[in-house]
Amino acid sequence: MVLIPLTLLFLIGAQLALTAHSRNIESNYAQNDASVRGISGDFTNGDRFLHLESSGDGQNLDLLITERKKSLLSLIPTFSLLEGRFISVYGIAIVENRR
């Protein structure tokens, strides 16, 4: 009698832990992508730039913003609240603008 609710409670807790861990991993990947693209200069169409005003004459800086999306894994197949949900995280890097 108690086994089914406890199993369901365990799966819900594991789903929450898996979601938090997935977000942290994707955040690390997004930050790595932003750093690598900022250093190499190989930008994609989804990258956004925000101009940063600086007080120096020769310093022309931009903030590179990258986005990474991934769908959530579901441990409970019939749990319909997670269908179509995804993790969206951003990575940022400072890029020297050569204009």
C-alpha atoms as an extended CHARMM CRD file, in Angstrom:
* protein
*
        99  EXT
         1         1  MET       CA              0.0000000000        0.0000000000        0.0000000000  PROA      1               0.0000000000
         2         2  VAL       CA              2.7560000000        2.4360000000        0.8500000000  PROA      2               0.0000000000
         3         3  LEU       CA              5.1830000000        1.3040000000       -1.8340000000  PROA      3               0.0000000000
         4         4  ILE       CA              3.4980000000        3.0370000000       -4.7870000000  PROA      4               0.0000000000
         5         5  PRO       CA              3.2690000000        6.5250000000       -3.1910000000  PROA      5               0.0000000000
         6         6  LEU       CA              6.8560000000        6.2530000000       -1.9380000000  PROA      6               0.0000000000
         7         7  THR       CA              8.0730000000        5.2140000000       -5.3860000000  PROA      7               0.0000000000
         8         8  LEU       CA              6.2010000000        8.1120000000       -6.9540000000  PROA      8               0.0000000000
         9         9  LEU       CA              7.6300000000       10.5230000000       -4.3680000000  PROA      9               0.0000000000
        10        10  PHE       CA             11.1370000000        9.1980000000       -5.0760000000  PROA      10              0.0000000000
        11        11  LEU       CA             10.6770000000        9.6720000000       -8.8340000000  PROA      11              0.0000000000
        12        12  ILE       CA              9.4160000000       13.2250000000       -8.3610000000  PROA      12              0.0000000000
        13        13  GLY       CA             12.4150000000       14.0520000000       -6.1580000000  PROA      13              0.0000000000
        14        14  ALA       CA             14.7870000000       12.4540000000       -8.6580000000  PROA      14              0.0000000000
        15        15  GLN       CA             13.1290000000       14.4430000000      -11.4720000000  PROA      15              0.0000000000
        16        16  LEU       CA             13.7130000000       17.7040000000       -9.5930000000  PROA      16              0.0000000000
        17        17  ALA       CA             17.3530000000       16.7990000000       -8.9190000000  PROA      17              0.0000000000
        18        18  LEU       CA             17.8760000000       15.7830000000      -12.5560000000  PROA      18              0.0000000000
        19        19  THR       CA             16.3540000000       19.0470000000      -13.7830000000  PROA      19              0.0000000000
        20        20  ALA       CA             18.5800000000       21.1560000000      -11.5200000000  PROA      20              0.0000000000
        21        21  HSD       CA             21.6640000000       19.1710000000      -12.5520000000  PROA      21              0.0000000000
        22        22  SER       CA             20.7730000000       19.4650000000      -16.2610000000  PROA      22              0.0000000000
        23        23  ARG       CA             20.4170000000       23.2310000000      -15.9190000000  PROA      23              0.0000000000
        24        24  ASN       CA             23.8230000000       23.5130000000      -14.2420000000  PROA      24              0.0000000000
        25        25  ILE       CA             25.4970000000       21.3850000000      -16.9270000000  PROA      25              0.0000000000
        26        26  GLU       CA             23.8520000000       23.3670000000      -19.7500000000  PROA      26              0.0000000000
        27        27  SER       CA             24.8870000000       26.6100000000      -18.0530000000  PROA      27              0.0000000000
        28        28  ASN       CA             28.5050000000       25.4260000000      -18.0530000000  PROA      28              0.0000000000
        29        29  TYR       CA             28.2720000000       24.5080000000      -21.7520000000  PROA      29              0.0000000000
        30        30  ALA       CA             26.6910000000       27.8770000000      -22.6320000000  PROA      30              0.0000000000
        31        31  GLN       CA             29.4230000000       29.7780000000      -20.8100000000  PROA      31              0.0000000000
        32        32  ASN       CA             32.0910000000       27.6530000000      -22.5050000000  PROA      32              0.0000000000
        33        33  ASP       CA             30.5160000000       28.3240000000      -25.9230000000  PROA      33              0.0000000000
        34        34  ALA       CA             30.5210000000       32.0730000000      -25.2490000000  PROA      34              0.0000000000
        35        35  SER       CA             34.1680000000       32.0500000000      -24.1580000000  PROA      35              0.0000000000
        36        36  VAL       CA             35.3320000000       29.9560000000      -27.1190000000  PROA      36              0.0000000000
        37        37  ARG       CA             33.3910000000       32.0720000000      -29.6310000000  PROA      37              0.0000000000
        38        38  GLY       CA             34.6590000000       35.2870000000      -28.0480000000  PROA      38              0.0000000000
        39        39  ILE       CA             38.2810000000       34.1600000000      -28.3360000000  PROA      39              0.0000000000
        40        40  SER       CA             38.0720000000       32.5640000000      -31.7820000000  PROA      40              0.0000000000
        41        41  GLY       CA             35.7240000000       35.1060000000      -33.3950000000  PROA      41              0.0000000000
        42        42  ASP       CA             33.5400000000       32.3510000000      -34.9100000000  PROA      42              0.0000000000
        43        43  PHE       CA             30.0670000000       33.6860000000      -34.1480000000  PROA      43              0.0000000000
        44        44  THR       CA             26.7350000000       32.0860000000      -35.0710000000  PROA      44              0.0000000000
        45        45  ASN       CA             23.4620000000       33.6680000000      -36.2040000000  PROA      45              0.0000000000
        46        46  GLY       CA             21.8900000000       33.2500000000      -32.7570000000  PROA      46              0.0000000000
        47        47  ASP       CA             24.5900000000       35.2600000000      -30.9710000000  PROA      47              0.0000000000
        48        48  ARG       CA             23.6760000000       38.7220000000      -29.7200000000  PROA      48              0.0000000000
        49        49  PHE       CA             25.9820000000       41.6500000000      -29.0630000000  PROA      49              0.0000000000
        50        50  LEU       CA             25.5010000000       44.4930000000      -26.6050000000  PROA      50              0.0000000000
        51        51  HSD       CA             27.8140000000       47.4840000000      -27.0030000000  PROA      51              0.0000000000
        52        52  LEU       CA             29.5860000000       48.5850000000      -23.8090000000  PROA      52              0.0000000000
        53        53  GLU       CA             30.5930000000       52.2130000000      -23.4560000000  PROA      53              0.0000000000
        54        54  SER       CA             34.1140000000       52.6820000000      -22.1350000000  PROA      54              0.0000000000
        55        55  SER       CA             36.0540000000       55.7370000000      -21.0380000000  PROA      55              0.0000000000
        56        56  GLY       CA             39.1860000000       54.8630000000      -23.0260000000  PROA      56              0.0000000000
        57        57  ASP       CA             39.7020000000       55.9800000000      -26.6060000000  PROA      57              0.0000000000
        58        58  GLY       CA             41.0420000000       52.6820000000      -27.9200000000  PROA      58              0.0000000000
        59        59  GLN       CA             38.6830000000       50.4300000000      -25.9770000000  PROA      59              0.0000000000
        60        60  ASN       CA             35.6390000000       49.4080000000      -27.9500000000  PROA      60              0.0000000000
        61        61  LEU       CA             34.0020000000       46.4640000000      -26.1560000000  PROA      61              0.0000000000
        62        62  ASP       CA             30.9330000000       44.3190000000      -26.8310000000  PROA      62              0.0000000000
        63        63  LEU       CA             29.1380000000       41.8470000000      -24.6000000000  PROA      63              0.0000000000
        64        64  LEU       CA             28.5730000000       38.5550000000      -26.4390000000  PROA      64              0.0000000000
        65        65  ILE       CA             25.4100000000       36.7250000000      -25.3460000000  PROA      65              0.0000000000
        66        66  THR       CA             24.8770000000       33.1020000000      -26.4000000000  PROA      66              0.0000000000
        67        67  GLU       CA             21.7880000000       31.0000000000      -25.7310000000  PROA      67              0.0000000000
        68        68  ARG       CA             21.5510000000       27.2470000000      -25.3560000000  PROA      68              0.0000000000
        69        69  LYS       CA             18.3030000000       25.2450000000      -25.2220000000  PROA      69              0.0000000000
        70        70  LYS       CA             17.7320000000       21.5970000000      -24.3560000000  PROA      70              0.0000000000
        71        71  SER       CA             14.5650000000       19.6270000000      -23.6850000000  PROA      71              0.0000000000
        72        72  LEU       CA             13.9410000000       18.1830000000      -20.2280000000  PROA      72              0.0000000000
        73        73  LEU       CA             14.2740000000       14.4780000000      -19.5650000000  PROA      73              0.0000000000
        74        74  SER       CA             11.2660000000       12.8580000000      -17.9200000000  PROA      74              0.0000000000
        75        75  LEU       CA             11.6180000000       10.0060000000      -15.4270000000  PROA      75              0.0000000000
        76        76  ILE       CA              7.8470000000        9.5840000000      -15.1950000000  PROA      76              0.0000000000
        77        77  PRO       CA              6.6160000000        8.9470000000      -18.7620000000  PROA      77              0.0000000000
        78        78  THR       CA              2.9700000000        9.7830000000      -18.0540000000  PROA      78              0.0000000000
        79        79  PHE       CA              3.7840000000       13.0040000000      -16.2130000000  PROA      79              0.0000000000
        80        80  SER       CA              2.3420000000       15.3650000000      -18.8270000000  PROA      80              0.0000000000
        81        81  LEU       CA              3.4860000000       18.5870000000      -17.1410000000  PROA      81              0.0000000000
        82        82  LEU       CA              7.0190000000       18.0990000000      -18.4830000000  PROA      82              0.0000000000
        83        83  GLU       CA              6.0590000000       17.5310000000      -22.1100000000  PROA      83              0.0000000000
        84        84  GLY       CA              7.3810000000       20.2680000000      -24.3530000000  PROA      84              0.0000000000
        85        85  ARG       CA              9.4300000000       21.8650000000      -21.5760000000  PROA      85              0.0000000000
        86        86  PHE       CA             13.0260000000       22.8590000000      -22.1370000000  PROA      86              0.0000000000
        87        87  ILE       CA             15.9580000000       24.4490000000      -20.3520000000  PROA      87              0.0000000000
        88        88  SER       CA             17.1590000000       27.7820000000      -21.7100000000  PROA      88              0.0000000000
        89        89  VAL       CA             20.4450000000       29.1900000000      -20.3850000000  PROA      89              0.0000000000
        90        90  TYR       CA             22.6960000000       32.0520000000      -21.4400000000  PROA      90              0.0000000000
        91        91  GLY       CA             26.4520000000       32.4990000000      -21.5910000000  PROA      91              0.0000000000
        92        92  ILE       CA             28.2730000000       35.8250000000      -21.7620000000  PROA      92              0.0000000000
        93        93  ALA       CA             31.7390000000       36.9810000000      -22.7650000000  PROA      93              0.0000000000
        94        94  ILE       CA             33.4390000000       40.3250000000      -23.2860000000  PROA      94              0.0000000000
        95        95  VAL       CA             34.6260000000       40.7610000000      -26.8810000000  PROA      95              0.0000000000
        96        96  GLU       CA             36.9010000000       43.4540000000      -28.2390000000  PROA      96              0.0000000000
        97        97  ASN       CA             35.1220000000       45.1960000000      -31.0950000000  PROA      97              0.0000000000
        98        98  ARG       CA             37.4710000000       45.8420000000      -34.0090000000  PROA      98              0.0000000000
        99        99  ARG       CA             35.3070000000       48.3520000000      -35.8890000000  PROA      99              0.0000000000
